[in-house]
Amino acid sequence: MKLKLEISPDLAALMQAEIAAGEKAVTNAMREAGTGLKSAWRGQITGAGLGTRLGNSIRLAAYPKGGESLNAAALVWSNAPVIVGAHDTGPLIRSRNGFWLAIPTAAAGKSTRGGRITPGEWERRTGLRLRFVYRRRGPSLLVSEGRLNSKGRAVASRAKSGRGLTTVPIFLLVPQVKLRKRLDLARDAERAVDGVPRLIVAQWHG
């Protein structure tokens, strides 16, 4: 007697199809999780008033670049890690040389390079000299003798008589500054990681 065993459907083909479905599910789930985390981080940054430019520093890369894999991964990072990290941790900032941190007032204006202006740049730009004023209570000051223009900026007086001159605080001097924590990136990252299994199941059996 001759017996012949046939398995229908083909188990090998079914297993291969299931593996392919798994690779697609994991790859799509990781891309979706990465996209969601990138959007969440950008939303946090812009929502904290830090601007769309800093928000757009958040980038996403999905692996593998082509094809699908059970080991697929997503990487979300910032092109400005120092700035984003500072707002995420709220560090204590001290002067490098142990002296003062100069915090510009509204009368100082902004740097021509963007951002905060330094005392040296302010003196070069205005032609005015800064004078140190020590205060026992509260921050000490760098002040200048000038006038305020229509924008509230300190400028040199045009009057030869000195009429309209006033002592204007240009910089506050402090030994250190505690930066307020404005972001919680770990919160969104943990949510993204916790949601990956659900995304894989939804993609696999969707």
Backbone torsions as a table, in degrees:
resi	resn	phi	psi	omega
1	MET	NA	136.7	-179.8
2	LYS	-116.9	122.4	-179.9
3	LEU	-106.8	142.6	179.0
4	LYS	-129.2	125.1	-178.7
5	LEU	-106.4	126.0	176.9
6	GLU	-124.9	133.6	178.5
7	ILE	-106.7	121.0	-179.1
8	SER	-130.0	126.0	5.6
9	PRO	-78.6	178.0	-177.6
10	ASP	-70.2	113.1	-177.6
11	LEU	-64.2	-38.4	-179.5
12	ALA	-62.5	-41.5	179.7
13	ALA	-68.0	-37.1	178.3
14	LEU	-65.4	-41.9	179.7
15	MET	-64.5	-41.7	179.6
16	GLN	-64.2	-39.3	178.5
17	ALA	-66.4	-36.8	179.7
18	GLU	-69.2	-37.7	177.0
19	ILE	-63.6	-43.2	178.8
20	ALA	-62.3	-39.6	178.2
21	ALA	-65.4	-38.2	178.4
22	GLY	-65.8	-43.2	179.0
23	GLU	-60.5	-42.5	179.4
24	LYS	-66.4	-41.4	-178.1
25	ALA	-64.8	-46.3	-178.9
26	VAL	-65.1	-44.0	-178.8
27	THR	-62.6	-47.3	179.5
28	ASN	-65.6	-37.3	-179.8
29	ALA	-65.6	-42.1	-179.6
30	MET	-67.3	-38.1	177.2
31	ARG	-65.4	-39.7	178.9
32	GLU	-67.2	-41.8	178.6
33	ALA	-64.3	-41.5	178.7
34	GLY	-65.0	-42.0	178.6
35	THR	-63.9	-40.5	178.6
36	GLY	-64.9	-40.7	-179.9
37	LEU	-68.1	-40.8	178.0
38	LYS	-59.9	-44.7	179.5
39	SER	-64.8	-39.2	-179.5
40	ALA	-65.6	-43.5	179.6
41	TRP	-65.9	-42.7	177.9
42	ARG	-62.1	-40.0	178.4
43	GLY	-63.8	-39.2	176.9
44	GLN	-61.4	-45.7	-175.3
45	ILE	-65.5	-48.7	179.7
46	THR	-68.9	-35.7	178.5
47	GLY	-66.0	-26.7	178.2
48	ALA	-83.1	1.0	178.6
49	GLY	81.1	20.9	-178.1
50	LEU	-92.2	-0.3	171.9
51	GLY	94.6	153.3	-179.9
52	THR	-71.3	-28.0	179.9
53	ARG	-62.5	-45.5	177.2
54	LEU	-69.3	-36.0	177.3
55	GLY	-61.3	-38.9	-179.8
56	ASN	-72.9	-6.1	175.5
57	SER	-73.6	-13.1	177.3
58	ILE	-77.0	123.5	-175.8
59	ARG	-123.8	162.6	-179.3
60	LEU	-133.5	137.0	171.7
61	ALA	-133.1	130.4	179.8
62	ALA	-109.2	141.3	-179.6
63	TYR	-126.4	141.9	0.7
64	PRO	-72.4	157.9	-178.8
65	LYS	-63.0	-36.6	177.8
66	GLY	-132.0	147.4	179.7
67	GLY	84.3	-169.8	-175.3
68	GLU	-133.2	153.2	-176.2
69	SER	-156.0	149.4	173.1
70	LEU	-71.0	-16.7	179.1
71	ASN	-103.0	25.4	-178.7
72	ALA	-60.1	151.7	-178.8
73	ALA	-146.6	161.5	176.1
74	ALA	-132.1	137.1	179.1
75	LEU	-119.1	123.9	177.7
76	VAL	-118.0	128.8	-176.5
77	TRP	-149.7	174.9	177.8
78	SER	-116.6	140.5	173.7
79	ASN	-79.2	-5.5	176.7
80	ALA	-127.5	63.2	-171.7
81	PRO	-64.2	-31.9	-178.6
82	VAL	-66.8	-45.9	-178.5
83	ILE	-68.5	-48.4	-179.8
84	VAL	-63.3	-42.1	179.7
85	GLY	-62.5	-36.7	179.4
86	ALA	-64.0	-43.3	179.6
87	HIS	-73.8	-18.6	179.5
88	ASP	-83.8	-31.1	-175.8
89	THR	-104.2	-23.2	-178.0
90	GLY	64.6	59.0	-174.1
91	PRO	-77.6	165.6	172.6
92	LEU	-91.6	120.0	-175.1
93	ILE	-104.0	126.0	177.6
94	ARG	-119.7	157.4	174.9
95	SER	-67.4	141.9	-178.2
96	ARG	-63.2	-37.4	-175.6
97	ASN	-96.3	9.0	175.9
98	GLY	80.8	9.2	-179.5
99	PHE	-95.8	-120.2	-174.3
100	TRP	-115.5	152.9	166.7
101	LEU	-98.5	126.9	-178.6
102	ALA	-96.1	114.0	-180.0
103	ILE	-103.0	113.9	-176.8
104	PRO	-68.6	141.4	173.0
105	THR	-87.2	178.0	178.7
106	ALA	-62.2	-29.8	-178.9
107	ALA	-69.3	-17.6	-178.5
108	ALA	-76.4	-27.8	-175.2
109	GLY	79.1	-166.0	-178.3
110	LYS	-114.4	160.5	178.0
111	SER	-70.4	147.8	176.2
112	THR	-68.5	-17.3	178.3
113	ARG	-93.0	0.9	-177.1
114	GLY	92.6	147.0	179.5
115	GLY	86.3	-157.9	-174.9
116	ARG	-81.9	142.3	179.3
117	ILE	-86.6	149.1	178.0
118	THR	-98.8	160.1	177.7
119	PRO	-57.3	-41.5	180.0
120	GLY	-62.8	-44.2	179.2
121	GLU	-65.4	-38.4	-179.1
122	TRP	-62.4	-44.6	180.0
123	GLU	-64.3	-40.9	179.6
124	ARG	-65.4	-38.7	-175.4
125	ARG	-74.0	-38.4	-175.0
126	THR	-95.4	-22.6	-175.0
127	GLY	77.8	7.5	179.4
128	LEU	-100.0	156.6	178.4
129	ARG	-100.8	146.0	176.7
130	LEU	-96.5	143.0	-179.8
131	ARG	-122.8	135.8	-177.8
132	PHE	-82.4	132.0	176.3
133	VAL	-126.0	114.2	180.0
134	TYR	-83.4	137.0	175.7
135	ARG	-127.7	130.2	-179.0
136	ARG	-68.3	-38.2	178.4
137	ARG	-112.4	132.3	-178.1
138	GLY	83.4	173.9	-177.6
139	PRO	-68.5	145.0	171.9
140	SER	-71.5	172.1	-171.3
141	LEU	-132.2	153.5	161.5
142	LEU	-111.3	117.6	-176.1
143	VAL	-119.1	166.8	177.3
144	SER	-143.2	154.0	177.3
145	GLU	-94.0	113.5	-178.6
146	GLY	-165.7	-155.4	176.6
147	ARG	-133.3	160.0	177.8
148	LEU	-96.6	130.2	177.4
149	ASN	-83.3	-172.9	-175.9
150	SER	-65.9	-19.6	179.0
151	LYS	-94.3	3.8	179.6
152	GLY	80.7	15.5	179.0
153	ARG	-95.2	143.9	177.4
154	ALA	-78.3	128.7	179.7
155	VAL	-138.1	166.4	178.9
156	ALA	-70.1	145.2	179.0
157	SER	-78.0	139.1	178.9
158	ARG	-88.4	-16.2	-177.0
159	ALA	-79.2	126.5	179.9
160	LYS	-68.5	-26.0	180.0
161	SER	-75.1	-12.0	-177.1
162	GLY	82.5	7.0	179.8
163	ARG	-63.9	138.9	179.1
164	GLY	88.2	-2.0	178.9
165	LEU	-70.4	143.1	176.5
166	THR	-148.0	156.5	177.0
167	THR	-85.2	116.8	-174.0
168	VAL	-112.2	123.1	172.9
169	PRO	-67.8	122.9	-178.0
170	ILE	-103.4	-39.9	-180.0
171	PHE	-134.4	142.3	167.9
172	LEU	-93.7	137.6	-178.8
173	LEU	-111.8	119.6	-179.2
174	VAL	-132.2	148.7	179.8
175	PRO	-72.7	-26.1	-179.0
176	GLN	-161.4	159.9	179.9
177	VAL	-135.1	131.3	174.9
178	LYS	-94.8	111.0	-179.3
179	LEU	-74.3	129.3	-179.4
180	ARG	-69.0	134.1	176.4
181	LYS	-71.5	118.7	-175.4
182	ARG	-115.0	-8.7	-177.9
183	LEU	-128.5	157.0	172.7
184	ASP	-138.1	76.3	-176.2
185	LEU	-69.3	-32.3	-179.0
186	ALA	-62.2	-34.7	179.8
187	ARG	-59.0	-49.1	-179.5
188	ASP	-69.1	-35.1	178.8
189	ALA	-64.1	-42.0	179.3
190	GLU	-65.3	-38.8	177.5
191	ARG	-64.1	-39.5	179.7
192	ALA	-65.0	-43.1	179.8
193	VAL	-65.0	-43.9	-179.0
194	ASP	-64.4	-26.8	-177.7
195	GLY	-87.1	-7.3	-176.9
196	VAL	-61.2	-48.1	179.9
197	PRO	-55.6	-41.7	179.1
198	ARG	-63.5	-39.4	179.0
199	LEU	-66.0	-39.6	179.6
200	ILE	-63.7	-45.8	179.9
201	VAL	-62.0	-42.2	-179.1
202	ALA	-64.8	-38.9	180.0
203	GLN	-72.4	-36.7	-175.9
204	TRP	-70.0	-41.0	-174.4
205	HIS	-110.8	11.3	-178.7
206	GLY	-76.2	NA	NA
